[in-house]
Amino acid sequence: MATAKAKMKIKKGDLVQVISGRSQKNGGDRGKQGKVIAVYPETQRVLVEGINRVTKHVKAGATTRGTRTGGLIHAEAPLHVSNVAVVDPDKNVPTRIKTRVEMVERDGRTKASRVRVAVRSGKDL
């Protein structure tokens, strides 16, 4: 069964804040901010720099030079998009996003262009 690919309002490079989950005093990431490294629309998840770090156990192996690799690796794991919110560039607090359609004239032709806007301050993202 194939699922439809949903449109996500969070893009790669956005500054986001974790809005749900365990609080920082209990070892969680809620309230932390980070930049989006990757977006996975098919699973509705985002990868955020420095957030949701997990420990992976990698099996030891030898490279072509003979050096051994493996052990514990700390890496970020994806978060569901509903658990993060884009940070308002003006007030540095989480905000929702809306789109504004602007008419742009290019090469003598008028085209509609969509601009992402922070709901809280009205500033462009």
Secondary structure, DSSP 8 states (H G I E B T S, - for coil): --------S--TT-EEEE-SSSBGGGT--BT-EEEEEEEETTTTEEEETTSSEEEEEEEEEE-TTS-EEEEEEEEE--EEGGGEEEE-TTTSSEE-EEEEEEEEEETTEEEEEEEEEETTT--B-
